[in-house]
Amino acid sequence: MHVAPVGGTAVQDHVALAEIELCGELIIAASAADEDRLSLESIDEVLRVAEERSAAD
């Protein structure tokens, strides 16, 4: 069995870190929402979907 050494050898997965950040932003938005659920429009706003679509064009 191989165990990763403890210390400064951590590998960063930038995609995973970005996904974790977006999940955190969704959790914060959901906890601050007045409604029971976020609307699809609110989710798109938190995830900056419109910005991504504009950048892709």
C-alpha positions in Angstrom: 0.0 0.0 0.0 1.3 3.4 -1.0 0.6 6.4 1.3 1.2 9.9 0.1 3.9 11.7 2.1 2.8 14.4 4.5 4.1 17.8 3.6 4.4 20.3 0.7 3.8 17.7 -2.0 0.1 18.2 -2.4 -1.1 18.2 -6.0 -3.8 20.8 -6.8 -6.6 19.9 -9.2 -7.6 23.3 -10.5 -10.9 22.0 -12.0 -11.9 20.4 -8.7 -11.0 23.5 -6.8 -13.1 25.6 -9.1 -16.1 23.2 -8.7 -15.7 23.4 -4.9 -15.7 27.2 -5.1 -18.9 27.2 -7.2 -20.6 24.8 -4.8 -19.7 27.1 -1.9 -21.1 30.1 -3.7 -24.4 28.1 -4.4 -24.6 27.1 -0.7 -24.1 30.8 0.4 -26.8 32.0 -2.1 -29.2 29.3 -1.0 -28.8 30.1 2.7 -29.3 33.8 2.0 -32.4 33.2 -0.2 -35.8 34.2 1.0 -37.4 31.3 -0.8 -37.2 27.5 -0.1 -35.3 27.0 -3.3 -33.2 29.0 -5.7 -34.8 29.7 -9.0 -33.0 28.5 -12.2 -32.3 32.1 -13.0 -30.7 32.6 -9.6 -28.5 29.5 -10.0 -27.4 30.7 -13.4 -26.5 34.1 -11.9 -24.5 32.6 -9.1 -22.7 30.3 -11.6 -22.2 33.2 -14.0 -23.7 31.2 -16.9 -24.4 34.3 -19.0 -20.8 35.4 -18.7 -19.5 32.1 -19.8 -21.9 32.0 -22.8 -20.7 35.6 -23.8 -17.1 34.5 -23.5 -17.7 31.5 -25.7 -19.2 33.6 -28.6 
